[in-house]
Amino acid sequence: MKTLDLNKWNRRQQFNHFKDFFDPYFTLTVALDVTRAYKIAKNNNISFFAKYLHDCMKAINKIENFKYRIINKEVVVCDIINASATIMRQDNTFALTFINYSDDLNEFIKNINLEKKRVKDTNDFYPPSNSLDCIHCSAMPWINFSSNKEAYYGKLDSVPKLAFGKMYDNNGSQSMNVSISVNHALVDGYHVGLFIKYFQEYLNS
């Protein structure tokens, strides 16, 4: 993790403009084609959730602006971004997790399963590790939403927040709506556009 030199940052003025907003987040909801990703998951007997979350994390880790966090009024650059995903329990409550990212899908699936087991075996809401080098994400496979508003912690919140909706038929293909919320002091529409582009490419691979 390193500290960004704000004086040399080409987004310094944009950062200064948005950093003190009461709610500096903006949200976009986009439909992604998951036809091939779903087939890959089923053909390889792996979780569709694990497949698309891994593709999402690969895209997140490819874009530096998604690695920026505001800590003590400074912008730091995280080395790797992990996934803090919600996991359901049998009683229909959920717990927060911290899934360590790996480029290797099989290793990432192992990390997901470790967190699933921890959630199943405990009543803890928070994971043992709960740092800012992550995204906050939720799967809502019951709802085909067209927009979404994430809970906002406070002025210094800078972690991107994603929600994954229900897979649905789209003229013979399978689509899934994804909501992306980011702090505008750190991320612009251009960077969200790059994320969507890379995410779709990984879903297709």
Residue, then its C-alpha position, 0 to 999 in steps of 0.5 A: m500500500k502506498t500513499l498517492d501524491l495529491n500534488k501530482w495527481n491529475r484528478r486533484q481538482q476533482f478529488n478536492h471538489f467531491k471529497d467533502f460532499f455529504d454523499p459523494y457516491f454515484t451509482l450506475t446499474v448496467a445489464l451484463d451478458v452472463t450467457r457464457a459465464y453461466k454455461i462455463a460454471k455449469n459445464n465445470n460444476i462450479s458455482f455461478f456466483a463464484k465464477y462471476l464474482h471472480d470475473c468481477m474481482k479480476a476487473i476491479n483489480k485491473i483498474e487503479n482508481f478502484k484501488y484508491r481509498i481515503i484514509n486519514k484524509e490521504v489517498v492510498v493505493c491498495d495492492i490487491i482488492n478483495a471481496s467483502a460479500t454478504i452470505m446468507r444463513q439458513d434462517n435468511t439472515f446474512a453475515l459479512t465475509f472477507i474473501n481473499y482474492s486470487d487470480d486463480l479461480n480454484e484458489f478463489i473458490k476455496n477462499i469463498n468456501l472457507e468463508k461460507k463454512r465460517v458463516k455456517d458454523t458461527n453467529d458472527f456478523y463481521p469477519p475476523s478480517n475487515s480492512l478497507d482493501c476490498i469491495h462491498c458486494s451483495a448478491m440478490p438473485w431473487i430480484n431483477f432490479s433496474s436501480n439500487k441504492e446502497a447504504y452509505y456509512g459516512k463522509l470518509d467511506s470510500v469502498p466501492k459497493l456492488a450488487f448483483g441481481k437476478m439472471y433473466d432471459n434477454n431475447g435468448s441470452q442470459s443477462m444480469n443487472v449489476s449496480i456499481s456505487v463509487n466515491h466520485a472523489l476517487v472514481d469517474g464514469y470513465h473508470v466505471g466504463l472500463f470496469i464494465k468493459y473488462f468485467q464483460e470480457y472476463l465473463n465471456s472468457 
